[in-house]
Amino acid sequence: MSEKETEGKKPAGRVKRLETRKPGADAAETSVKDLSQIGAATGKAASKDESAGEQKRERVQKIDKQGRAYATGRRKDAVARVWLKPGSGKVTVNERDQSVYFARQTQRLVLNQPFLIVNSVGRYDVIATVKGGGLSGQAGAVRHGISRALENYDPALRSALKKAGMLTRDDRIVERKKVGKHKARRSKQWAKR
């Protein structure tokens, strides 16, 4: 069909749909003036809990039969499984004391940051197993695991840990090496002649 032939014709399907529409339907649709009436108009009752998202999710304590809170921490390529229980403050990493496993003071400082933030140094015993990555990544993974385990043991500590950024997984990882470069971004040495 050419443009001249289709110019004068109306789309038949659309005309039929408009003609079959009831005249009182528009009035029912526009009578809703408040958000609470939307549920009634659509046939669904709006509950008070869902109304404005005012209700925050109630967090509960997550403890196993031995009275320990468990959490998994991650950083770079390291993954740490952490168990936390009330005690004297002993931290064991891969069946070794933290001062033996993490020889550098900075790594032990990173490890103990969550306890310093919530003022609970020496109150909890930590047993952690770490796999993958280097010592720096493993220290960060254990820190992340301790933070999450503290939240599981005492949900009231969540706000302080969240504010300090302890519950956020640090997603920075090593950038891959590119073709034609020495490293990820280091270019080959330029020679004048």
N, C-alpha and C positions, 0 to 999 in steps of 0.2 A: 504494500500500500504506500502511496505517496503522501507527502505532507498535506496536500490539499484535501485528500479523501479523509484523513484522520482529524482534520481541523474542526469540522462541524459535528463530529460524533462525541457523545459523552461516555465516560466509562460506566458501563452498565452495572457492574458489581457494586460500585460505590453508591450509586443512586438508590439501589435497592436497600442497602444497609441504612441509609439516611431516612428512607421512607418508613422502614419497619421500626424505627426508634420511637419509643413512647414519649409523648409530650411532657409528662410529669417527671421524667427521669432526671432532667436537669435541676429541678427544684430540690430533689432529695440529695443530690450530690453537693449542692452549694449550701445546704442547711447546717453543715458541720462548721462550727465557729471556734471550737476549742480542741486542744490535743486530746483531752480525755474523751471526747465524743467520737474520735476516729475509730476506736475499738468497737463501739456500739454500731457505727455506720457500716463497718465492714463485717460485723458479725463475730468479732473477736473481742473479748474483754481484756482490757489492759490492766495488768497487775501493778500494785504499788511498788514492788521491788524493782521492776523494769522501767518505771515511769521516767526518771531522769538520770538513772545511773548513779543515784546518790548513795546507795548501799555499797560499801566496799566489801570485797571478798574476805571472809573471816579466815584467818590463817591459824592452823592448828599445829601443835607440837608433833613431830615425827620421830619416834624413838622405837628401837627394836627391843627384843626381850631382855637383852643384857643392859639396857638403859643407855644405849649409844645412839647418837645421831649420825647418819651416813650422808655423804655428799660426794660428788665427782667434780674435780676441778680441772681446767684445761688452760694451757698457755703454749703458744708456738706448736711444737710437735709433742709436747709432754702431756700425759694424762695421769692425774693423781686420784686415787680412791682414798677417802679420808673418813675415819671414824673418830667421833668426839664424845668424851664422857667426863663427868665431874671428877676432879682429881687434884694432883699436886702441881700440875703444869709441865709434866714430862711429855716431850715431843719425840716420837720415834718415827724415822723415815726409813723404809725398807729394812726393818729390824736393826737399825743403828740409831744412836742418839743424833739429834739434829746438829750438834757441834762437830761430830765426826763426819757425817754425811755432807753437810754444807760447811766447808772449811772457811769460806769467806764470811766476814762479819756482815757485809751488805746483803748476802743471801739470807742469813738468819734474820736480819732486820726486816726484809721483805716478808719472810715467813710469819713473823710475829705481829705484823701490822694490824690484822683484824682484832687481836686481843688488846692492843693499845687503843684502838678506836672505841671499843665498848668497855674499856676499863675492867678487863677480866684477866689480867696477866696472872698466871699461876693458879687459876681456878679449874682449868680443864686439861685432861690428858688427851693427847692426839696420837693416833696410830695411822700412818699413811703408807701406801705403796705407790711408787711412781714408776712409770715406764715412758721411754721415748725422750728425744730431745737432749739438750745439755743441762748443766746444773742451773743456769739462769732460768731457763724455761721450766725446769722442774720446781724451782723455788716459787715461781709465779703460779704454777699449777696447784701446788700445795696451799698457797695463800688463798687462791680462789675456792678450793675445796673446803678449807677451814671456815671461810666466810659463809659459804652455803650451809655447812654443817651447823654453825652457830645460829643461823636463821632457822634451821629445822629444829634445833634444840630449844631455842627461845625466840618465838616469832616477834616479840617486842623489840628485838635488836635490829630488825630489818631496816627501819628508817635510818638509823645511824650508819649502818653498813652500806646502804644504797646511796646515801648522801656522799659518802667517801669514795664511792665507785668500786667497792670491793666485790659486789655481786655481778658486775658486768664482766663478761668474758672478753679479754683483750685479744682482738682478732688480728692484730698485726703479725704477719708471717713473712718469712724470707721471700723476696721477689725472685722469680726464676731468671736464670741466665738466658740472654738472648743470643741469637746467631749473629756473628760478626762483631761481637763485643767480648771484652775480656771477662766481665762480670755482668750483672744485670744492666748497668748503665755505663760502666767504664769503657770508654772508646779505645780503639787501638791507637798506639802512639803515632803522632803525625810526624812525617819526615819531610823536611823542606826540599831535599834533593834525592 
